């Protein structure tokens, strides 16, 4: 679907070519990066934009690329040398609309049209002319066909921004949106929501020392460049939805202190509204303690790869015959290399990016399974979010330098005060024993800070990764299932 209209332009080209605001973003997960509908993606691809820019061909925000000559990130359609758009004639409605913006009000109950004061030109323009321009745009937005297409792409309606000045309410669009997406406010998952999700998980009682790594907002947030995550409060529980190219699903069971029956029923009704009869409607990461309740409510359960849980002290010491191989590799690395281990800093981003690219080439040369190749294709955006947002995300990053070059890095987070989760671990495979050495050092640090357990997450069904995780002798495989309504399976 596409908005087959051409919006009138307010800002002249001379102003845009001198501007240093648009098309540039401080972070890879910026909520303001442009959204393309399915037809707009098709047109952009025909105009020469690469397919990697769009994680969901049915409609998605564009994947930003690192600025090669400065800090931050750029829209892949932006030519920084000329300050022009490579697909200007095919630019999406989202870009055509700017510097006007569609956004929710702060309570997330009404949609408004506003103008963004971040645009330097609007700070100089006469307010009366801005209002006349907005009136022309609203006349187009008021068409039922345009309203319907806007509602089909909810990310075109932005979250509340204090620096966007409201010009007019859009009550009809608000009503049509509620009819499609439900009356409860549907919020796009953003950085500011992490603390809210954390508190909800703490109150639910689902997050404990032996819980799945998925019971942390960080686990989901780093994939916002690939999946669109949304949350909504239903029947006193927080429901976290993910929008994939195949459709919508629940990333976790309803998160709340009481019974899941009522919020789950309402969440599944929303999934049915959004997906129709598609079997993609499901609940991921259902822990074993909730499996009987899902069966009682009429769900079919499919086992998923378990998380690997280890005793932190065992991995910190690597003592005894069962860790002989890992211990020997650590000793070899220490004998052959002189390295520096340090906390991740913002200035390490370029070094980590170079290492990841080299590591991806090494892994591809080894001949991965098809699913492993797909995971690698998605990995870069998740790592970009970690590097960029590490100072504000509840994560712990560590880098290893050899002769001043970053040759390994890892990020993890505390699931509870007794369980540390290893989220990513990247090492230059040209240094034997480096991977084992880095893993041991992280486990030693976590143990010294009070960890009883290390959660190394699942093996994604990859044989090589499974063998590696099993070689460290987990004390528990944390089982979980995918739940699907029997009538819809």
N, C-alpha and C positions, 0 to 999 in steps of 0.2 A: 504494500500500500504506500502511496506517496501523496503528498499535498500538491495537487496539480494547479498551483497558483504561484504567481510571481508577486512577492511583496514589494511595495514601494520602498525605496531606500532613502534614508534621512541623512546619513553621514556621507559626505562626498569622498571620492577616491583619494584626493590630495591629503585629506585628513587621515584616512586609513593607512596610506603608505608611509606616513610619518609616525604612526602610533607604535608603541612598544608594549601594548596590553594584550590585544587579541591574539589568539593562536599560540600563545605562550603560557605555560603553566608551571607552578613551582613543584608539583608532585605528580607522579604517574597516575594516581587514582583520583585526580581532581574531578569533583562533581560537575564542573563547568565545561569539561571537554565535550565537543559537539556530538550530537546523536544523529544517526543516519537511519532512515526507514529502509525497508527491504528494497524498494525501487531506487532509492537514493544510493544505496550501496552498489546496486547493479550499474547505475550511471557513473559512480565514482570509479569502479573497477574498469569500466570501458574508457574512462578518461585517463587511465594509467596508474591509479592508486593500487598499491599491492594488497593482496588478499589478507595478509597478516594484520592489517589495520582493523579488521572486523571479526571479533570472536563469534558473533552470531549473525549469519547472513540474513536472518529474518528481521533484523533491527538491532542495533547496538550502538553504544558510545564507542568512539574511535579509540584505538590503542595508541597512546602517545609514544613518541620516540625521544631518546636523550638528545639534548642540544649538544652538538659536536664541538661547538666553539664557545660555549658558555655553560652556565648552570641551568638546571631545570629541564623542562620537557617541551616538545613542540607537537602540534598536530602534524601527522605525516604528510598532509596536503600542503603544508606551509613551506615556502621557499624563503629561508631566512636571508639569503643573499640579496633578494629583490623585494622582500616583504610582500610577496604576492601569493595568491592561492593557486595551486596547480590545477585545481578542478573548479575554478571560480564559477564557470557557467553551469556546472552541475552541483554547486554547493547546496547543502541540505537546508530544509526549512529552518532548522535550529539556528543556522548561521545567517540566513536571510532575515530572520526576525530581529536579531541583535542590532542595536543596543536595547531594544525592548525585550522583555522576558515574561514568560508565563511562570507563575509560581504560586505555591500555597501560602496562605497566611500562617502566622506563627502557631495557632492552635491546630493547623492542618484540617480546617473545616471548609474553607472557601478558596477558589482559584481566582487570581487577580492578574491583570496585565499591568506591568510596571516598566520603568526605565532604569537602567543600570548606571549608577553614578560612577562606576569604575571606568566608563568610557570617557576619555578626556574631552571629546567633542561636545558631549552633552553638558559638561560643566560650563561651556561657553554659549550654548545655544539658548535662544529665547524660549522660556517655558511654554508660551502660547503655541509656538511652532511644533514643539514636542507633542502637545495635546492634539493638534490637528493631524499630525502623523499617526498618533495612536488611534484616533477616530477612524482614519482610513483603514488601518490594520484591523480594528475591531469589526468593521463592516464585512471584512473577508472572513474573520474567525467566526462570525455569527452564522455562517452557512451551515446547515445541518450536516452536509457531507464532510465539511472540514472538521466539525466537532467530532463526528464519528471517527475520523482518521486520527485525530489527536488522542482520543481516548484509547485507540488501539495501541498507542505507544506512550505509556504512562511516564516514561523518563523525559518526555518533552515538557512535563510540568515539573519545575524545579522546587527544591526545598526553600523554605523561607530564608531570605537574605536581608539583613537590616539595611544594607546600602542600596537596595532596590526600592525606588520610590513608587508607591502604588498610584496608578492612573485611573483604573476602573475595575470594578468587580465583574466576574463572568459567571453569573448564576446558572445560566443554562448549561454551560460546560461543566460546572460543578455537579449539577444534577445528573447529567449523562455519565459523568465519571463514576459517581456513586452507584448508578444502576449497573455499570459494568464490573466494577472492582469491589463492590460491597460498601456498606455504610461506615464501617470502622476505618479510621485513617490508616492508609498504607504508606509506610515510610521506607524510603530507600536507605539501605544500611550505609552509614557514613562513620567517619572516624569518631565524631562526637557521641555516637551511639554505643561505643564499646563499653563504657562504664555502666550504661543502663543494662546492657545484656549481661554483663558480669554480675551485677546485683541480682538480676532475675535468676541466673543460674545458681547463685549462692543460696537464694531463698528456696529454690525448688528441691534441694536435697539430692539432686542428681549428680552433683559434682563432688567426688571424693578421691582419696589417694589412688584408688584402683579404677577410676572412671576412664572412659574413652578420651583420647586427646581432642576429639571433636567438641567436647564440652568446655570450650573456651572460644570467645569471639575471635581471637587472633587466628585460630585455625581456619575460619571462614573468610575473615576480612582480607587476607592476603590474596584471595582468588577473585576479588571484585573486578579485576581487569578482564577476567574470563567469563565469570557468571555475574548476573545481576542479582543481588541479595536485597530482600525486602522484609520488613517485620511489621507485625500488627498485633494489637492487644485484642484477644478474643476470650470472653467469659473468664476474665481474670488471669489469663495465661498469655505469655508472649510466644508468638508463632513466627519462626524464621523460615521464609520461603526463598527458594533459589529459582531463577529463570534461566534455563539452559536452551540451546538451540532446539531441543526436542520438546520442551514444554516446562511447566512449573512443577516443583515438588517441595516437600517440607524437608529442610536440612536436618532438623532435630524434631523429636516429639514436642508437643506443647510444653512450655517451660513455666511452671507455676507450682504453688505449694499444695494445691488440692488435686482432685481427680482429673485425669486427662480426658474423660469421656465427652463432656460438653464442648470444650474448646477443640478437641480433635474432630468431632462431628462437624462443627462449623468450618474448621479449616479445610476439611475434605470437600465440603459443599463449595467452597471457594475454588478449590482445585478443579472440581467438576465444571464449574462455570467458566474457568479460564482454559481448561484443556479439553473440554467435552468428554468423550468416552475413552480418551487415550490412556493406555496403561502406564504412561509416564507419571501419573498421579500416585505418589507414594510417600512414605516417611523413611528417611535415611537415619542411620546411627541410632537405632533403637537398642538400648542396653538390655542385657539378659533379665534384669529385674522387672522390666516393663513388658517383656515378651508375653507372659501369661495374660496380662490385661488386654493386649492387642488381639490375642487369640480369642479371648472371651467376647470381644467386640466384633468379631467376624472378619479378622484380617488374615491374609496368607503371609507367612514369614519365610524369607529367603536368607540363608546365612551369607554374611559378608566377611571379608578378610579381617582377622582379629588384630588388635593392637598388641604389641610386644612390651611386656612390663618386666623390668629387671630390678634386682636389689642394688641400690646405688653403691653400697659398700663393696659389693662383688666387682663391679665394673671399675671402681676407683683403684682397687688393689690388683686385680687380674692375677690372683694367687692360685696356685694349685695346677694340677695337670690339665684340667679342662680348659684353662686359659693359656696353655703353653704356647700355642701358635701366635695368639695376639700379643703376648708378652714378648716373644722373640722379635716380632716385627717392630714393636715399640723400642726395644733395645737397639735394633739395627738402625732405626731412624735416628735415635739419639747419638749413636756411635758415628754415623756418617754425616750428619747435618748439624749445623749450628743455627738455631732458630730463635725467633722472638715471638712470644704469645702475648697478645694485648687485647683489651676490650675494643669492640668496633667503634669507630669514630666517623663522623659525617665525611671527613676527608678521605676515607677509605673506599668511597663509592666507585671511583674509576678503577682502582685496583681490583676490587671484587668483580666488577663488570668484565674486565679483561680475563680474569680467571674463569668466570662462568662460561664465556665464549670458548675458551680453550678446553674446558672440561666437557662441554657439549660436543665438541669435535672428537675428543677422545672416546666418549661414550658411543657416538655414532659409528666410529671406526671399529668398535668391538662387535657390531652387528646385533642390535637390540631387537627384542620382540616388537611386533607392530604397536601394541598398547604402550610399550615403553617409549617408542618414538613419539606417539601422541602426547604423552605426559611431558616429554622434553619440549615439545612445541609450545606447551602452555606455561612452562616453568619461568621463562624470562620475565613476564609481567609480574608474577608473584615475587620474584627476587627484587625487581625494581621497587616494588612497594616496600619491601623490608628495608632495603638500603636507604630509601628516601625517608620513610616514616619511623625508622628505628628510634630516634630521639623521643618520639611521643607515643609509640606503641609500647605495651607492656611486654617487651621482648628483651632478651639478653643476647648480644652479638659478640663473637670472638674471632680474631684474625690471627693467622700465623704467617710471619714473614721469614723468608730465607734470602739472605744477601739483600735485604731491603725490599724485596718483592713479595706481595701477598700471594701465597701459595695454597692457602686453605682458609676457609671461614665457615662459621656455623651460627645459627640462630636458634634460640629456644625460648620457652616461657614456663612460668610456674603455673601448673594446673591447680594445685593446692600448695600449702606450705610444706607438704611432704613429698610431692611428686613434681619432678621437672621433666618437661617434654622437649625432646630434640626435634625441631621443626624442619630444618634443612642442614645439610652438611656437604660442602663442596671442597674437594682437595685435588691438587695437581697429581695425576696418577703416575707421573714420572718419578715420584719420590716414594720408594717402597717404605711402607710402615707409617706414612704420614696420616692416613685415614685412621688407623688404629690409635696412633699417638694423640690426635686431636680429640677423638671420642673419649679416650681415657682422661684427658685433661679436663674436658667439660664435666665428666662424671665426678672427678675429684673436686672440682669447684662446687658443684651442686651438693655433694656430700658434706663438704666443709660448711655449707650454708644451711644444712639441716635436712637435706633430701633423704628420704628412706627409699624412694623408688625413682627409676628413670623410665619414662614412657618413650619408646622409639617409634611410635605410630605403627601403621600396618605395612605390608610388603607390596600392596597394590596388585597382588597376583603375579608378580614377576619372580621367576624361579631364582635368578641370581641374588636378588635382594632378600628373598625368603631364606636362602642358605646362609647369607651373611648374618641375618638377624638371629637365626636359630643357633649359629655358632657361638653366640654370646650367652646361651643358656637362660632363656627367660624363666622367671618364676611363675608367670601366668600369661596365658593368652586371653586377652579381654574380648570375649565374644560379643557380637552385635549382629543385628539382622535388619533387613529392609522389609517394611510392612506395606502390603497392598491390599485394598479391599477385595475380598473374594469375588464379589459381583462384577468388579472392574478388571480383574486380572486376566 
